[in-house]
């Protein structure tokens, strides 16, 4: 894990995502993401990576990511894309995602 104790002049990348699923599919979706979370947390530059169930909406899952730089975030996206291409575009065992959205923010950590 990178040293984040000193002041930073680089922007961190924050990703907030939401996935809308059929309410009965949420647990299966979260279970399907365990390996992705483990792999992403092990990547250089990752400070946080988590999927979590929305406590107020049985069909909603939240994604939170924090990266030390845009470069490390872009490397993560490239890894995910390569894995999807290698595994095939469609996973027949995956649950249907009804909707998804992502917001990406760049922020400088406080000194």
C-alpha positions as CSV (number, residue, x, y, z in Angstrom):
1,X,0.0,0.0,0.0
2,X,1.4,3.5,-0.9
3,X,2.6,5.9,1.8
4,X,-0.2,8.5,2.2
5,X,1.2,10.0,5.5
6,X,2.8,13.1,3.9
7,X,1.2,15.9,1.9
8,X,0.1,15.1,-1.6
9,X,0.2,17.2,-4.7
10,X,-1.7,14.7,-6.8
11,X,-5.4,14.2,-7.0
12,X,-6.9,11.1,-5.7
13,X,-9.8,9.5,-7.6
14,X,-13.0,8.7,-5.9
15,X,-15.6,6.5,-7.6
16,X,-19.2,6.3,-6.4
17,X,-21.4,3.8,-8.2
18,X,-24.9,2.4,-7.9
19,X,-26.3,-0.8,-9.3
20,X,-30.0,-1.5,-9.4
21,X,-31.0,-5.2,-9.3
22,X,-34.1,-7.2,-8.7
23,X,-34.4,-7.2,-4.9
24,X,-34.0,-11.0,-4.8
25,X,-30.7,-10.8,-6.7
26,X,-28.7,-8.5,-4.4
27,X,-27.1,-11.2,-2.3
28,X,-26.0,-13.2,-5.4
29,X,-24.6,-10.0,-6.9
30,X,-22.6,-9.2,-3.8
31,X,-21.3,-12.8,-3.6
32,X,-20.2,-12.6,-7.3
33,X,-18.0,-9.6,-6.5
34,X,-15.9,-11.1,-3.7
35,X,-13.0,-12.0,-6.0
36,X,-13.2,-8.6,-7.8
37,X,-13.0,-6.8,-4.5
38,X,-10.0,-8.9,-3.3
39,X,-8.1,-8.4,-6.6
40,X,-8.9,-4.7,-6.7
41,X,-7.8,-4.1,-3.2
42,X,-4.4,-5.7,-4.0
43,X,-3.8,-3.4,-7.0
44,X,-1.1,-0.7,-6.7
45,X,-2.7,2.6,-5.8
46,X,-5.9,1.3,-4.3
47,X,-6.9,2.7,-1.0
48,X,-10.6,1.5,-0.8
49,X,-12.8,-0.8,-2.9
50,X,-16.1,-2.0,-1.6
51,X,-19.5,-3.1,-2.8
52,X,-22.2,-2.7,-0.1
53,X,-25.9,-3.3,0.2
54,X,-28.1,-0.2,0.5
55,X,-29.9,-0.6,3.8
56,X,-33.0,1.2,2.6
57,X,-33.4,-0.4,-0.9
58,X,-33.3,-4.2,-1.3
59,X,-32.4,-3.8,-5.0
60,X,-29.6,-1.3,-4.7
61,X,-25.9,-1.9,-4.3
62,X,-23.3,0.8,-3.8
63,X,-19.7,0.8,-5.0
64,X,-17.0,2.9,-3.4
65,X,-13.5,3.2,-4.8
66,X,-10.5,5.4,-3.8
67,X,-7.3,5.5,-5.8
68,X,-4.1,7.4,-5.2
69,X,-4.0,8.8,-8.8
70,X,-5.8,8.8,-12.1
71,X,-3.0,6.6,-13.5
72,X,-3.7,3.8,-11.0
73,X,-7.4,4.1,-11.6
74,X,-6.9,3.8,-15.4
75,X,-4.7,0.8,-14.8
76,X,-7.5,-0.8,-12.8
77,X,-10.0,-0.1,-15.5
78,X,-7.7,-1.7,-18.1
79,X,-7.4,-4.8,-15.8
80,X,-11.1,-5.1,-15.4
81,X,-11.7,-4.7,-19.2
82,X,-9.0,-7.3,-20.0
83,X,-10.6,-9.8,-17.5
84,X,-14.0,-9.3,-19.0
85,X,-12.6,-9.8,-22.5
86,X,-10.8,-13.0,-21.4
87,X,-13.8,-14.4,-19.6
88,X,-16.3,-13.6,-22.3
89,X,-18.7,-10.7,-22.5
90,X,-21.6,-12.4,-20.8
91,X,-21.6,-14.5,-17.6
92,X,-24.6,-16.9,-17.8
93,X,-24.7,-17.2,-14.0
94,X,-24.6,-13.5,-13.4
95,X,-27.7,-11.6,-12.1
96,X,-29.4,-9.1,-14.4
97,X,-28.3,-5.5,-13.7
98,X,-31.3,-3.3,-14.3
99,X,-29.4,0.0,-14.1
100,X,-26.0,1.2,-13.2
101,X,-24.4,4.6,-12.8
102,X,-21.0,5.9,-11.8
103,X,-19.6,9.3,-10.7
104,X,-15.9,9.9,-10.8
105,X,-14.4,12.7,-8.7
106,X,-10.8,14.0,-8.4
107,X,-9.9,15.4,-5.1
108,X,-6.6,16.5,-3.4
109,X,-6.2,15.0,0.0
110,X,-6.1,17.4,2.9
111,X,-2.5,18.1,4.3
